[in-house]
Amino acid sequence: MNNETEEFKRNDDALWKLAEKRAKFKRHLTIFAIVMAFLWVANVFTLLIFTHGLALMTLIWSAVLVHEYWKAYHDDDNETLVQKEFEKLKKEKGDVGYKRSDEVRDL
C-alpha cells in the first residue's frame, strides 16, 4: 500500500469518527429536548413540586451536552493537533530531513 492510499484511509477513518460524534450529539440533543419538555410540563401540572431538582438536572445535562457539542464540532483530535504543530515547525525551521535529534535541537 502506498503512502497516498494510507493517508486517504486515515482521512476516511477520521471523517467516520467525526460523523459518529456529530450523530451521537444530535441524538443526545433530541433525547434531551423530549425528556426535558416532558418533565417541565409534568412539573407544571404537579404545581411545581420538583422545580429545584429539575432545574439542577437540566443544568447538569445541559453542561454535558455543551461538552459533547464541543467535542463533535470544535475539538480536533490529538493526531490532528500533532500534525498541525509538525507542519508549523517544518514551516518555521525548514524541512530538516532525517537528521539526528541533537542536530534538530540546534536549529
N, C-alpha and C positions, 0 to 999 in steps of 0.2 A: 504494500500500500504506500503510495507516495504522500508527501507532506500536505499537498493541497487537499487530497481526499480525507486525510486525518483531520485537517482543520475544518473542512465542511461538516464532518461528522460531529466534531466537538461543538461547532456552532449550532448544529441541529439539536444536539442534546441540551445545550444551554437554552435555546429557544423553547424546547419542550418543557424544561423545568420552569421557565418563566411563565409559560402558558398555564401550567398546573397551579402555580402560586396565584396567578390572577383569577383563575376559575374558582379556586378554593376561597379566595377573598369574596368574590361575588356571591357564592353560595352562602357563606357565613353572613354576609350583609343582608341577604334576603331572609335568612332564618332569624336574624336579629330583629329586623323590621317587623316580621309577622309576630314573633313571640312578644316583643315589647308592646306592640299595638294591642294585642290581646290582653296582656297583663295590665296595662294602664287603663284600658276600657273597663276591664273587670274590677279594677281598683276603684274607679269612679262609681260603679254600681254597688260596691260594698261600702260606700260612704267614706272612702279614702282611709281605710284602716291601715293599709300596708305602705303608705307613701314613703316613709324614710327608708325602709328596707328595699323597696322597689327603686327608689332614686339611687341608692348605693349600688345596687345590682346593675342598673342602667349605666352608671358612671364607669364601673369596672369593666363591663362588657364593651363599652364604647372605647375605652383605652386599649383593650385587646384588639379591637377592630382597627384602630388607628395604627397599631403596631403591624398588623397583617397588611394593611394598605401600604405602609412604608416599605415593607419587605417586597411586596408584589410590584410596586410601581417606581420606587426610587432607590432601592438598595441594590448596588452592584455586588455580585458575589466576590469572594476573596480572589479567585483566579483572575477576574476582570480587573480588579484593583491592582493586582500584582502586574498584570500585563500593561496597564496604563502607566504605572510607575516605571516599569522597564523601558517602555517606549520613550518616556520623558527623559530618563537617564541616558539612553542612547542618543537622543537629540542633543542633550547638554554636553556630553563628553565625546560624542562622535562614536562611530562603530569601532569598538576596541578589538573585535575579533576574539580569537581564542588565546588570550594572554593569561599568565599566571595571576593568581589573586593578589599577590603583593604588587604586581605591576599596575593592576586596575586601581588599587587603593592610592597609588601615587599620582593618578591623573588629576 
